[in-house]
Each structure stands twice: as structure tokens, then as C-alpha cells.
Amino acid sequence: MTEDDAIDALADDAGLDRLNDNIAKVEDLSKRLVAALSNKKSVRESLQSPSPDLFAKAATAYFSEIMANPSKMIEQQVGYWGKTLKNYVEAQENLLDGALAATEESGPTDPRFSNPMWATNPYFNYVKQQYLFNSQAISDAVQGIEVDDPRDKQRLEFFSRQIMDMLSPTNFLATNPDALTKAVETEGQSLVDGLENLVRDIEANKGDLLVTLADRDAFKVGENLATTPGSVVFRNRMFELIQYAPTTEKVHAIPLLIFPPWINKFYILDMKEKNSLIKWLVDQGHSVFVVSWVNPDESYADVGLEQYVEDGYLTAIDEVKKITGQKQVNATGYCIGGTTLALTLALMAKRDDTSVNSATFFTTLTDFSDQGEIGVFLNDDFVDGIEAECTENGILHSFFMSRTFSFLRSNDLIYTPAIRSYMMGEAPPAFDLLFWNGDSTNLPGRMAVQYLRHLCQKDEFADGGFEFLGETLTSSDVNVPLMAIACETDHIAAWKASYASMRAMGSDDKSFIVSESGHIAGIVNPPSKKKYGHYTNTDWPEASDDWMEGASFADGSWWPAWDTWLSGRSGKQVAARKPGAKGQKILAPAPGTYVVAKVTT
């Protein structure tokens, strides 16, 4: 349907009646929205935005630059005024000539403005170009600010970009041609549906707004996600241990124990069968065990990294050794699961415990001197707020973690989904990865503060030593053979920082792979998809750029390369081990109970 057809459809009485009915529904939903918003709890200002000191520093530096170099500011302003005025004059000339046409434009394409009307309609084209001129002017001004601390400069750029993204004309009904056209085509039904989606999300989050990214009814953990056969063979307060059923007659003698992050749930490694790393590993003849962490409530307020290591890592290693009858395991850690695996290995080295034969690290940092994009949230202004939140409530609620990670990709994870849901009235997609992304977990208060203060801010494990369980631990204490996989566009654990982390470890047997794509897609990259390639280099030069320059690129997944490395360190072939085969008590079928438990806070 064209714009003219949609407008003509409203001309008949039936169309007007439907429109009026929808307007009435909007009024009723608005009342419900007000009621939902009234339930919103107050949130500390320190968790909402950076400290005002940051903007004060920027303002001081900006005006100092004006005073010292006024010609620079004038040049920037004249350039901005010139583009703005030229665009306005061209638009006016088109109107005077009777040509309802957009002005010519140049520059890179922006996926937010993919609708042809942004290029052809004079109104939308003018709005878009003015927005892009304004955004570029702000970006240039921020780039030109000279501040003493490069971290302050990084934060200014990040939060300025957040403001620019928020003010995009695509985010407002009056300046979004897709939303306006659909509203006319549906006689206002899309706006009603969108408002219903908005109210639903605010009600679900007790007055806060967190966009639903995936259809919550399309997936159920244990039914169409996390379906690899297995059994829970151990459970304590911190985790459930899952042993997966073999699919081969023979398996490697040394079992593989995977420690996923507890910031999210383990089934990112066992989504659907076609992209399940766990299923793939089982099919390669590995005895696979996975830790499924508990989703903590307020009763876990005093749980720290000590409990995660002693009651989590060390206990899980001992249980896998008992079940398999092996003296050693191969261990894998993902993200914070990898960071804490490194702490555990350093502690084990101090205790002369050789229970881990080799270690694999997925997107892992132990050196936080380069914090990457997530570093904008690791200054005292935010961390002080997190500590206050944890002290008051005992946990860091999953809402804050989800929102923080979403802002790292705000257009993809906030604004675009919000436009589709709230302005277009579309149902969230049935997308397994986004479903998992929304199935987040809480963090114990003490652990969250301990991790942020000592490992992230003070960087003690990499620089000077981390006092932990009676020992002073450093990453150089990690001395087992290791493989590390980093991801090229990872916005949480930058590959260069991961490289520096692994290079500092004390092992003489180290391998490093960089996968294409990001923190999740680069890891969940099955060979069958033939999607993302990877880089390898057996040398360890000091500079990560030198490593990449000397690296070889291979098409396809890194999984087979890891399997070759892992199999060479997994011992001889033995008869496959079935969960419960030696009288071991089976507590529940996989994926267990912790991963699906509902925590109300």
C-alpha cells in the first residue's frame, strides 16, 4: 500500500470509526501506563549517568581551548553553519521551484535511515541531514577537547554518542516514516499494539523500562533450548554439575569441565542442536561436564569470589575426578568464568595441586589495564553506586547488568527493538540468542564489589598481586598448558587485552586464536555454518598488533582447531561414561533446576 492509498483508506466512515476506536484504546492503555510507572522504584543517580564532574571537566577544557585557540572553534562553527545553511537554502529552492524533492546528499549510509523516504521525501530528508550535521558537530567538538586522562576522553566520547543516538529522528513518531506509514495503513492499530507492548515491558520490570528483545513464549529451556541429553550428578548451594551422555563408544580419558560465566546462564553453549558447542564436543568423543551456577537472591549477599572458587571451581573439579576416576581434568572458562578459572589455577599452583591438566579461556581478561568499551562504566562514579546498591539490597539485580550491556550496543539492543515494538507494534522475534540475552541473572553483592574493585579497577591480579584465600596471586602463577580464544570485535573483552592477559601467564605452552565477530557470535560459531573465520599465530610478540600482522587466517570455525589441541591433551581412548553408570546418584535430567529457577527480588 502506498502513502496515498493509506490516506484514501481513512476517508471512508468505517476507517474513521476504526481510527476512533483505536484512539479510545490508546487512552485506556495510557491510564494503565501511568499506573505501571507509579510502581517504579527510585534508582540512584550514580547508576543512571556518569558523575557531573566528567561534564565539568569537559566544559572547562572546552572553554580553555576557546580562549587559547578561538580560531579553531570558529572554524568548527563556520563549517557546521555552512552545511546547515546550505541544506536549508537548497530545500527552500526546491519548494519555490515547485519540486517536492529532497536535496542531494553524500556520505556513508546509515542503517537507521534505510527507508527510501529518508532520501526522497524533502521533509524526512531535511530532518535526517540536520540530525547528521548536528551529530557530526558534537562529535568533532568532543574529539577536539584536550583532557589529561585518556579514560575521561573515552567516556566523553561514549556518553556523547549515547545522547546523539537517543536523539535520532528515527526514535520519535513524528519523524519516523516507517512508523507513520504503518499507523496510517493499520488505522492506528500499530500504535495501539505498540503501546500495549510498552505497558507490558514496564509492568514486567516493575516500573522500569527494559525492551523485550525476543518472544518469551517461543522458547523453553529444556524443551527447545539446552536439549543435549545429560544429568545433574552433583548439587550444592553454588552450582549444579551436569554430566552429558556420550554419543560415541569411546571417549578421551581426561574429562572436560566447562565453567561458564554466572553473569548469564550456561546454555549459551547449548542453544539449539545445530549451534550447541556442548553437543559438538560430546560428538567429538569428549566426556563433557558443565557447571550451571545458581541465580542468587538476597541470601547470597555475603558470597564472594572465595565461595565461587572453593565451593564452585575446586569442588566441581574434585567431583569430576571422583566420577571419572581420573587424576586430572581439562578445564574451560568463559568470560568472568575464565577470569576466575585463572584465579583458581594460580591458587592451585600455590598449593601444588595438579588436578587441572590444561585450561582453555574464552574471551577472558586477567589484565584490566585496557578495559575496552565496558571501561566507561568502571570509574568510581558508577562503581560507588553499584556498591551502595549491593550494600542495601544484597545483590546486584540483573536489570542493571542487562541495561549496562545493552548501552554498549544501544542502537542494536535498545532503540531499534524499541522502535519495532513500541512504534511499529511488532511482536518480538523468535530469536534464541536474544531470548538467552534477556534471561539474565543477579550477582551476589560482595562478589560484584570484590570483582569490580580489586580485579577491574585496581588490576591486582595482573599488577602487584591479589590477596586471596591466604595467598598472593598473580596471573604469572598460571602454569598449565593453555589455549585462549578471543573475538575480533568483542566489546566486553577486547582481543588485544585478552592477548596481553594470556601473554603474561606463566605457562610455557600457550596457544592463541582470534575469531571473527564478537563476544557471543565469535564463540558460538559452529563449523556447519561456515560463517566466521579465525586467525592463528604461534609467536607471542609483545605488541598485539604485531601478533595480528604475523597471523594466518583460516576460513570457518575455530572449533576443529581447538578440538585438535584439546584431544592431544586428553589422554587415551576409554569406554564411554554414562551418567550414573557407577552408582552415582542422578539428581535431575539436564539442563537441571538452577537454570530454570525463578528468582523474585
PABAMAR-51950 format. One record per residue (C-alpha): residue number from 1; z, y, x; residue in one letter. Coordinates in steps of 0.2 Angstrom, whole numbers. Layout:
{site NUM, {Z, Y, X}, A} ...
***
This chain:
{site 1, {0, 0, 0}, M} {site 2, {-5, 17, 7}, T} {site 3, {6, 33, 5}, E} {site 4, {-5, 39, -9}, D} {site 5, {-4, 23, -18}, D} {site 6, {15, 23, -17}, A} {site 7, {16, 41, -23}, I} {site 8, {5, 36, -38}, D} {site 9, {16, 21, -42}, A} {site 10, {30, 33, -45}, L} {site 11, {20, 43, -58}, A} {site 12, {22, 31, -72}, D} {site 13, {38, 31, -83}, D} {site 14, {43, 13, -78}, A} {site 15, {43, 18, -59}, G} {site 16, {53, 34, -63}, L} {site 17, {66, 23, -73}, D} {site 18, {67, 11, -59}, R} {site 19, {70, 25, -47}, L} {site 20, {84, 32, -58}, N} {site 21, {92, 15, -59}, D} {site 22, {92, 14, -40}, N} {site 23, {99, 32, -38}, I} {site 24, {113, 26, -50}, A} {site 25, {116, 11, -39}, K} {site 26, {117, 22, -24}, V} {site 27, {131, 32, -32}, E} {site 28, {141, 17, -36}, D} {site 29, {139, 10, -18}, L} {site 30, {144, 27, -11}, S} {site 31, {161, 25, -20}, K} {site 32, {163, 8, -13}, R} {site 33, {158, 15, 4}, L} {site 34, {172, 29, 3}, V} {site 35, {184, 15, -2}, A} {site 36, {179, 4, 13}, A} {site 37, {180, 19, 25}, L} {site 38, {198, 23, 19}, S} {site 39, {203, 6, 27}, N} {site 40, {198, 12, 44}, K} {site 41, {212, 12, 57}, K} {site 42, {214, 26, 69}, S} {site 43, {206, 22, 86}, V} {site 44, {212, 30, 102}, R} {site 45, {201, 44, 108}, E} {site 46, {201, 36, 125}, S} {site 47, {192, 21, 118}, L} {site 48, {179, 32, 109}, Q} {site 49, {172, 43, 123}, S} {site 50, {175, 47, 141}, P} {site 51, {188, 60, 146}, S} {site 52, {184, 78, 144}, P} {site 53, {187, 80, 162}, D} {site 54, {170, 72, 165}, L} {site 55, {161, 85, 155}, F} {site 56, {172, 99, 163}, A} {site 57, {166, 94, 180}, K} {site 58, {148, 93, 174}, A} {site 59, {149, 111, 166}, A} {site 60, {157, 118, 182}, T} {site 61, {144, 110, 193}, A} {site 62, {130, 116, 182}, Y} {site 63, {136, 134, 181}, F} {site 64, {139, 134, 200}, S} {site 65, {121, 129, 203}, E} {site 66, {115, 143, 191}, I} {site 67, {125, 155, 201}, M} {site 68, {119, 148, 218}, A} {site 69, {101, 145, 213}, N} {site 70, {96, 154, 197}, P} {site 71, {78, 151, 201}, S} {site 72, {80, 133, 199}, K} {site 73, {87, 135, 181}, M} {site 74, {74, 147, 176}, I} {site 75, {60, 136, 182}, E} {site 76, {68, 122, 171}, Q} {site 77, {69, 133, 156}, Q} {site 78, {52, 140, 158}, V} {site 79, {45, 123, 159}, G} {site 80, {54, 117, 143}, Y} {site 81, {50, 133, 134}, W} {site 82, {32, 132, 139}, G} {site 83, {29, 114, 132}, K} {site 84, {39, 118, 116}, T} {site 85, {29, 134, 113}, L} {site 86, {13, 126, 117}, K} {site 87, {16, 112, 105}, N} {site 88, {21, 124, 91}, Y} {site 89, {6, 135, 93}, V} {site 90, {-6, 120, 93}, E} {site 91, {2, 114, 77}, A} {site 92, {1, 131, 69}, Q} {site 93, {-18, 132, 74}, E} {site 94, {-22, 116, 66}, N} {site 95, {-14, 121, 50}, L} {site 96, {-23, 138, 50}, L} {site 97, {-39, 129, 53}, D} {site 98, {-35, 118, 38}, G} {site 99, {-35, 102, 49}, A} {site 100, {-20, 92, 44}, L} {site 101, {-20, 83, 61}, A} {site 102, {-7, 80, 75}, A} {site 103, {-8, 89, 92}, T} {site 104, {-15, 79, 106}, E} {site 105, {-1, 71, 117}, E} {site 106, {1, 62, 133}, S} {site 107, {14, 52, 142}, G} {site 108, {22, 35, 141}, P} {site 109, {23, 26, 125}, T} {site 110, {40, 24, 117}, D} {site 111, {43, 8, 106}, P} {site 112, {53, 18, 94}, R} {site 113, {38, 28, 89}, F} {site 114, {26, 13, 86}, S} {site 115, {22, 18, 68}, N} {site 116, {4, 27, 69}, P} {site 117, {11, 41, 58}, M} {site 118, {20, 47, 74}, W} {site 119, {4, 50, 82}, A} {site 120, {-7, 55, 67}, T} {site 121, {4, 65, 55}, N} {site 122, {7, 83, 60}, P} {site 123, {25, 84, 54}, Y} {site 124, {31, 67, 62}, F} {site 125, {21, 71, 77}, N} {site 126, {28, 88, 79}, Y} {site 127, {46, 81, 77}, V} {site 128, {43, 67, 89}, K} {site 129, {36, 79, 103}, Q} {site 130, {50, 91, 101}, Q} {site 131, {63, 77, 102}, Y} {site 132, {55, 71, 118}, L} {site 133, {54, 88, 126}, F} {site 134, {72, 91, 122}, N} {site 135, {77, 74, 129}, S} {site 136, {67, 77, 145}, Q} {site 137, {75, 94, 147}, A} {site 138, {93, 87, 145}, I} {site 139, {88, 73, 157}, S} {site 140, {81, 85, 170}, D} {site 141, {97, 96, 169}, A} {site 142, {109, 81, 171}, V} {site 143, {98, 75, 186}, Q} {site 144, {100, 92, 194}, G} {site 145, {119, 93, 193}, I} {site 146, {127, 90, 210}, E} {site 147, {144, 82, 209}, V} {site 148, {155, 75, 223}, D} {site 149, {157, 57, 216}, D} {site 150, {141, 47, 213}, P} {site 151, {151, 37, 199}, R} {site 152, {153, 54, 190}, D} {site 153, {134, 56, 191}, K} {site 154, {131, 39, 185}, Q} {site 155, {142, 42, 170}, R} {site 156, {135, 59, 166}, L} {site 157, {118, 51, 165}, E} {site 158, {123, 36, 155}, F} {site 159, {133, 46, 141}, F} {site 160, {119, 60, 141}, S} {site 161, {107, 46, 137}, R} {site 162, {118, 39, 123}, Q} {site 163, {118, 56, 115}, I} {site 164, {99, 58, 116}, M} {site 165, {97, 40, 109}, D} {site 166, {109, 44, 95}, M} {site 167, {99, 60, 90}, L} {site 168, {82, 51, 90}, S} {site 169, {72, 56, 74}, P} {site 170, {70, 38, 70}, T} {site 171, {89, 37, 66}, N} {site 172, {88, 49, 52}, F} {site 173, {80, 45, 35}, L} {site 174, {71, 62, 33}, A} {site 175, {62, 60, 50}, T} {site 176, {58, 41, 49}, N} {site 177, {41, 37, 42}, P} {site 178, {44, 18, 41}, D} {site 179, {60, 21, 30}, A} {site 180, {52, 35, 19}, L} {site 181, {37, 25, 16}, T} {site 182, {47, 9, 11}, K} {site 183, {58, 19, 0}, A} {site 184, {43, 26, -10}, V} {site 185, {35, 8, -10}, E} {site 186, {51, 0, -17}, T} {site 187, {55, 14, -29}, E} {site 188, {72, 17, -19}, G} {site 189, {76, -2, -19}, Q} {site 190, {76, -2, 0}, S} {site 191, {89, 12, 1}, L} {site 192, {100, 3, -11}, V} {site 193, {99, -13, -1}, D} {site 194, {102, -3, 15}, G} {site 195, {117, 5, 8}, L} {site 196, {123, -12, 2}, E} {site 197, {121, -19, 20}, N} {site 198, {131, -4, 27}, L} {site 199, {145, -6, 15}, V} {site 200, {146, -25, 19}, R} {site 201, {147, -21, 38}, D} {site 202, {160, -8, 36}, I} {site 203, {171, -19, 24}, E} {site 204, {169, -34, 36}, A} {site 205, {176, -24, 50}, N} {site 206, {190, -16, 41}, K} {site 207, {183, 2, 40}, G} {site 208, {174, 2, 57}, D} {site 209, {155, 0, 59}, L} {site 210, {148, -14, 69}, L} {site 211, {130, -18, 64}, V} {site 212, {127, -36, 59}, T} {site 213, {113, -42, 71}, L} {site 214, {110, -60, 64}, A} {site 215, {111, -69, 47}, D} {site 216, {128, -76, 47}, R} {site 217, {123, -89, 34}, D} {site 218, {108, -96, 44}, A} {site 219, {119, -105, 57}, F} {site 220, {134, -115, 58}, K} {site 221, {142, -121, 74}, V} {site 222, {142, -140, 75}, G} {site 223, {128, -141, 62}, E} {site 224, {113, -132, 69}, N} {site 225, {121, -124, 85}, L} {site 226, {131, -134, 98}, A} {site 227, {125, -151, 92}, T} {site 228, {124, -160, 108}, T} {site 229, {134, -176, 105}, P} {site 230, {151, -177, 113}, G} {site 231, {170, -177, 110}, S} {site 232, {185, -167, 113}, V} {site 233, {196, -178, 126}, V} {site 234, {209, -165, 130}, F} {site 235, {218, -150, 122}, R} {site 236, {231, -138, 127}, N} {site 237, {236, -120, 122}, R} {site 238, {222, -113, 133}, M} {site 239, {207, -124, 130}, F} {site 240, {198, -140, 123}, E} {site 241, {189, -151, 136}, L} {site 242, {173, -158, 129}, I} {site 243, {165, -173, 137}, Q} {site 244, {147, -176, 132}, Y} {site 245, {139, -193, 128}, A} {site 246, {127, -199, 141}, P} {site 247, {109, -202, 137}, T} {site 248, {104, -212, 152}, T} {site 249, {110, -229, 158}, E} {site 250, {116, -222, 175}, K} {site 251, {124, -206, 179}, V} {site 252, {129, -197, 195}, H} {site 253, {146, -202, 201}, A} {site 254, {153, -185, 203}, I} {site 255, {155, -176, 186}, P} {site 256, {150, -158, 182}, L} {site 257, {163, -147, 174}, L} {site 258, {157, -131, 167}, I} {site 259, {169, -115, 164}, F} {site 260, {160, -103, 153}, P} {site 261, {167, -85, 150}, P} {site 262, {181, -83, 137}, W} {site 263, {174, -66, 133}, I} {site 264, {161, -76, 122}, N} {site 265, {160, -94, 116}, K} {site 266, {154, -108, 126}, F} {site 267, {140, -113, 115}, Y} {site 268, {128, -101, 123}, I} {site 269, {125, -115, 134}, L} {site 270, {122, -127, 120}, D} {site 271, {112, -117, 107}, M} {site 272, {98, -127, 99}, K} {site 273, {92, -144, 107}, E} {site 274, {77, -136, 114}, K} {site 275, {86, -122, 124}, N} {site 276, {103, -131, 127}, S} {site 277, {107, -132, 146}, L} {site 278, {121, -144, 142}, I} {site 279, {109, -156, 134}, K} {site 280, {96, -154, 148}, W} {site 281, {110, -158, 161}, L} {site 282, {115, -174, 151}, V} {site 283, {97, -179, 151}, D} {site 284, {96, -177, 170}, Q} {site 285, {109, -190, 172}, G} {site 286, {125, -179, 174}, H} {site 287, {142, -183, 167}, S} {site 288, {145, -166, 159}, V} {site 289, {162, -159, 154}, F} {site 290, {164, -141, 147}, V} {site 291, {179, -130, 144}, V} {site 292, {180, -122, 126}, S} {site 293, {193, -108, 128}, W} {site 294, {204, -104, 114}, V} {site 295, {201, -87, 104}, N} {site 296, {218, -79, 107}, P} {site 297, {229, -69, 95}, D} {site 298, {244, -58, 97}, E} {site 299, {254, -73, 103}, S} {site 300, {244, -74, 119}, Y} {site 301, {249, -56, 124}, A} {site 302, {258, -61, 140}, D} {site 303, {244, -73, 146}, V} {site 304, {237, -68, 162}, G} {site 305, {224, -75, 175}, L} {site 306, {238, -86, 181}, E} {site 307, {238, -96, 165}, Q} {site 308, {219, -97, 165}, Y} {site 309, {219, -104, 182}, V} {site 310, {234, -116, 181}, E} {site 311, {233, -121, 163}, D} {site 312, {215, -119, 162}, G} {site 313, {205, -122, 178}, Y} {site 314, {217, -133, 188}, L} {site 315, {222, -143, 173}, T} {site 316, {204, -146, 167}, A} {site 317, {199, -152, 185}, I} {site 318, {214, -164, 185}, D} {site 319, {209, -171, 168}, E} {site 320, {191, -174, 173}, V} {site 321, {196, -183, 188}, K} {site 322, {208, -194, 178}, K} {site 323, {194, -198, 165}, I} {site 324, {180, -202, 178}, T} {site 325, {191, -210, 191}, G} {site 326, {183, -198, 204}, Q} {site 327, {192, -188, 218}, K} {site 328, {181, -173, 216}, Q} {site 329, {171, -163, 203}, V} {site 330, {157, -151, 204}, N} {site 331, {161, -135, 196}, A} {site 332, {151, -121, 187}, T} {site 333, {157, -104, 181}, G} {site 334, {148, -91, 171}, Y} {site 335, {151, -73, 172}, C} {site 336, {170, -70, 171}, I} {site 337, {171, -89, 171}, G} {site 338, {163, -88, 188}, G} {site 339, {174, -75, 195}, T} {site 340, {190, -84, 190}, T} {site 341, {182, -100, 197}, L} {site 342, {181, -91, 214}, A} {site 343, {199, -86, 212}, L} {site 344, {204, -104, 209}, T} {site 345, {194, -111, 224}, L} {site 346, {202, -98, 235}, A} {site 347, {219, -104, 229}, L} {site 348, {214, -122, 231}, M} {site 349, {209, -118, 249}, A} {site 350, {226, -111, 252}, K} {site 351, {234, -127, 245}, R} {site 352, {222, -139, 254}, D} {site 353, {216, -145, 238}, D} {site 354, {199, -153, 240}, T} {site 355, {196, -158, 222}, S} {site 356, {180, -147, 220}, V} {site 357, {165, -154, 229}, N} {site 358, {153, -140, 226}, S} {site 359, {153, -124, 215}, A} {site 360, {139, -115, 205}, T} {site 361, {140, -97, 200}, F} {site 362, {130, -90, 185}, F} {site 363, {129, -71, 185}, T} {site 364, {145, -69, 194}, T} {site 365, {154, -54, 203}, L} {site 366, {168, -56, 215}, T} {site 367, {164, -39, 224}, D} {site 368, {166, -25, 212}, F} {site 369, {161, -11, 224}, S} {site 370, {145, -10, 214}, D} {site 371, {150, -11, 196}, Q} {site 372, {132, -9, 189}, G} {site 373, {130, -1, 172}, E} {site 374, {146, -8, 165}, I} {site 375, {155, 3, 178}, G} {site 376, {153, 18, 167}, V} {site 377, {167, 10, 156}, F} {site 378, {179, 6, 171}, L} {site 379, {186, 23, 175}, N} {site 380, {204, 27, 171}, D} {site 381, {200, 36, 155}, D} {site 382, {194, 20, 147}, F} {site 383, {205, 8, 156}, V} {site 384, {220, 18, 151}, D} {site 385, {215, 17, 133}, G} {site 386, {212, -2, 134}, I} {site 387, {229, -4, 142}, E} {site 388, {238, 6, 129}, A} {site 389, {228, -4, 115}, E} {site 390, {234, -20, 124}, C} {site 391, {252, -15, 125}, T} {site 392, {253, -10, 107}, E} {site 393, {243, -25, 99}, N} {site 394, {245, -39, 112}, G} {site 395, {226, -42, 113}, I} {site 396, {210, -33, 116}, L} {site 397, {201, -35, 100}, H} {site 398, {184, -42, 100}, S} {site 399, {177, -27, 91}, F} {site 400, {180, -16, 107}, F} {site 401, {171, -29, 118}, M} {site 402, {156, -30, 106}, S} {site 403, {154, -12, 104}, R} {site 404, {155, -9, 123}, T} {site 405, {142, -21, 127}, F} {site 406, {131, -15, 113}, S} {site 407, {131, 3, 120}, F} {site 408, {123, -4, 137}, L} {site 409, {108, -8, 126}, R} {site 410, {110, 4, 112}, S} {site 411, {93, 6, 106}, N} {site 412, {91, -13, 105}, D} {site 413, {108, -18, 99}, L} {site 414, {114, -3, 88}, I} {site 415, {100, 9, 82}, Y} {site 416, {85, -2, 79}, T} {site 417, {96, -15, 70}, P} {site 418, {104, -1, 60}, A} {site 419, {88, 6, 55}, I} {site 420, {81, -10, 49}, R} {site 421, {97, -15, 40}, S} {site 422, {103, 2, 33}, Y} {site 423, {87, 12, 30}, M} {site 424, {74, -2, 28}, M} {site 425, {86, -13, 18}, G} {site 426, {81, -28, 28}, E} {site 427, {92, -44, 29}, A} {site 428, {97, -48, 47}, P} {site 429, {86, -60, 56}, P} {site 430, {90, -78, 58}, A} {site 431, {91, -77, 77}, F} {site 432, {103, -89, 86}, D} {site 433, {106, -78, 101}, L} {site 434, {111, -63, 91}, L} {site 435, {122, -74, 80}, F} {site 436, {131, -80, 96}, W} {site 437, {132, -62, 102}, N} {site 438, {141, -57, 86}, G} {site 439, {153, -72, 87}, D} {site 440, {164, -64, 100}, S} {site 441, {182, -67, 105}, T} {site 442, {198, -57, 108}, N} {site 443, {206, -56, 126}, L} {site 444, {225, -58, 130}, P} {site 445, {232, -41, 133}, G} {site 446, {240, -45, 150}, R} {site 447, {224, -54, 156}, M} {site 448, {212, -40, 151}, A} {site 449, {223, -26, 160}, V} {site 450, {225, -38, 176}, Q} {site 451, {207, -41, 177}, Y} {site 452, {202, -23, 175}, L} {site 453, {215, -15, 186}, R} {site 454, {216, -27, 201}, H} {site 455, {198, -35, 201}, L} {site 456, {187, -22, 194}, C} {site 457, {195, -5, 199}, Q} {site 458, {204, -10, 215}, K} {site 459, {192, -23, 220}, D} {site 460, {206, -33, 228}, E} {site 461, {198, -50, 229}, F} {site 462, {184, -43, 240}, A} {site 463, {194, -29, 249}, D} {site 464, {211, -32, 256}, G} {site 465, {217, -47, 246}, G} {site 466, {223, -51, 228}, F} {site 467, {241, -56, 227}, E} {site 468, {241, -71, 215}, F} {site 469, {252, -86, 212}, L} {site 470, {261, -83, 229}, G} {site 471, {246, -82, 239}, E} {site 472, {235, -68, 246}, T} {site 473, {217, -72, 240}, L} {site 474, {200, -66, 246}, T} {site 475, {183, -71, 242}, S} {site 476, {181, -77, 261}, S} {site 477, {193, -91, 256}, D} {site 478, {180, -99, 246}, V} {site 479, {173, -113, 257}, N} {site 480, {164, -126, 247}, V} {site 481, {145, -128, 246}, P} {site 482, {139, -116, 233}, L} {site 483, {124, -111, 223}, M} {site 484, {123, -94, 214}, A} {site 485, {111, -89, 201}, I} {site 486, {109, -70, 197}, A} {site 487, {97, -62, 185}, C} {site 488, {85, -48, 190}, E} {site 489, {88, -36, 175}, T} {site 490, {106, -40, 172}, D} {site 491, {115, -25, 165}, H} {site 492, {133, -33, 166}, I} {site 493, {132, -42, 184}, A} {site 494, {119, -34, 194}, A} {site 495, {110, -46, 205}, W} {site 496, {112, -36, 221}, K} {site 497, {131, -35, 218}, A} {site 498, {131, -54, 215}, S} {site 499, {122, -56, 231}, Y} {site 500, {135, -46, 240}, A} {site 501, {148, -56, 232}, S} {site 502, {141, -73, 237}, M} {site 503, {137, -67, 255}, R} {site 504, {155, -63, 258}, A} {site 505, {161, -80, 253}, M} {site 506, {167, -91, 267}, G} {site 507, {156, -106, 264}, S} {site 508, {143, -112, 277}, D} {site 509, {132, -120, 264}, D} {site 510, {126, -107, 252}, K} {site 511, {110, -105, 241}, S} {site 512, {105, -90, 230}, F} {site 513, {92, -89, 216}, I} {site 514, {87, -73, 206}, V} {site 515, {80, -77, 189}, S} {site 516, {69, -65, 180}, E} {site 517, {76, -57, 164}, S} {site 518, {94, -53, 160}, G} {site 519, {112, -59, 159}, H} {site 520, {108, -72, 145}, I} {site 521, {90, -75, 144}, A} {site 522, {89, -77, 163}, G} {site 523, {102, -91, 162}, I} {site 524, {96, -99, 145}, V} {site 525, {79, -102, 152}, N} {site 526, {73, -120, 148}, P} {site 527, {58, -127, 158}, P} {site 528, {49, -131, 142}, S} {site 529, {47, -113, 138}, K} {site 530, {38, -109, 154}, K} {site 531, {44, -91, 152}, K} {site 532, {54, -83, 166}, Y} {site 533, {51, -87, 185}, G} {site 534, {63, -86, 199}, H} {site 535, {65, -80, 217}, Y} {site 536, {72, -90, 232}, T} {site 537, {76, -87, 250}, N} {site 538, {86, -97, 262}, T} {site 539, {90, -82, 273}, D} {site 540, {105, -71, 270}, W} {site 541, {101, -54, 277}, P} {site 542, {114, -40, 275}, E} {site 543, {104, -30, 263}, A} {site 544, {99, -37, 246}, S} {site 545, {83, -28, 246}, D} {site 546, {78, -37, 262}, D} {site 547, {83, -54, 254}, W} {site 548, {71, -50, 240}, M} {site 549, {57, -44, 251}, E} {site 550, {58, -61, 260}, G} {site 551, {60, -71, 244}, A} {site 552, {47, -83, 237}, S} {site 553, {43, -83, 219}, F} {site 554, {41, -98, 208}, A} {site 555, {35, -99, 190}, D} {site 556, {46, -106, 177}, G} {site 557, {64, -110, 175}, S} {site 558, {76, -112, 190}, W} {site 559, {85, -127, 181}, W} {site 560, {75, -140, 190}, P} {site 561, {79, -132, 207}, A} {site 562, {97, -132, 203}, W} {site 563, {96, -150, 197}, D} {site 564, {89, -155, 214}, T} {site 565, {103, -146, 223}, W} {site 566, {116, -152, 212}, L} {site 567, {110, -170, 212}, S} {site 568, {111, -170, 231}, G} {site 569, {129, -166, 230}, R} {site 570, {134, -178, 215}, S} {site 571, {135, -195, 224}, G} {site 572, {128, -212, 220}, K} {site 573, {122, -218, 203}, Q} {site 574, {135, -227, 192}, V} {site 575, {136, -234, 174}, A} {site 576, {136, -220, 161}, A} {site 577, {153, -215, 155}, R} {site 578, {155, -214, 136}, K} {site 579, {169, -203, 129}, P} {site 580, {185, -214, 125}, G} {site 581, {177, -229, 134}, A} {site 582, {193, -232, 144}, K} {site 583, {205, -229, 130}, G} {site 584, {205, -211, 132}, Q} {site 585, {211, -203, 116}, K} {site 586, {197, -193, 107}, I} {site 587, {204, -178, 98}, L} {site 588, {188, -172, 89}, A} {site 589, {170, -173, 89}, P} {site 590, {160, -159, 99}, A} {site 591, {160, -144, 98}, P} {site 592, {178, -146, 94}, G} {site 593, {190, -135, 84}, T} {site 594, {194, -120, 95}, Y} {site 595, {176, -114, 95}, V} {site 596, {176, -113, 76}, V} {site 597, {194, -107, 73}, A} {site 598, {195, -91, 63}, K} {site 599, {207, -79, 71}, V} {site 600, {214, -65, 60}, T} {site 601, {221, -49, 68}, T} 
***
